[in-house]
């Protein structure tokens, strides 16, 4: 027991003896907030822009609008950086605009329903969802112009979503064709 106390004291003294150094944050993007008149709320989004190397002229890039951005921003930015710089990949560098959620059911579902997961509806249940059209308007009429105003975009727009956001992506593809150039629906909730 005595040797355990001595070991503990040695570890603490050794740990306290190391000088503390200031740590620099690693930043892969920037945070932005836009008040949406269509949705009547402030919406946060995160942006990653590929770095221009010294001596290179600034390029314009396609824009990937990533739904559920708060969940997938870091991994998608990592994939785009990896595959756009790989010698064996043909993926071009792109700007990633990660749209954060406030109400997934409202924003990503095209229809309104009071049904529960088992299909039952109980008295007093309020319908939810049905805001996909409004959310599409937010993306195209408010967010896209803000992004295009501030960033070096080339006019190519991609939309990516998973689950409910994948459902929304398919909804936009089928009901608002031409709104985006590329659609990526991952495991959509159908």
Buried (B, 14 or more C-beta within 10 A) or exposed (E): EEEEEEEEEEEEEEEEEEEEEEEEEEEBBEEBEBEBEBBEEEBBBBBBBBEEEEEEEEEEBBBBBBBBBBBBBBEBBEEBBEBBEEEEEEEBBBBBBBBBBEEBBBBBBBEEBBEEEEEEEEEEEEEBBBBBBBBBBBBBEBBBEEBEEEBBBEEBBBBBBBBBBBBBBBBBBEEBEEBBEEBBBEEBBE
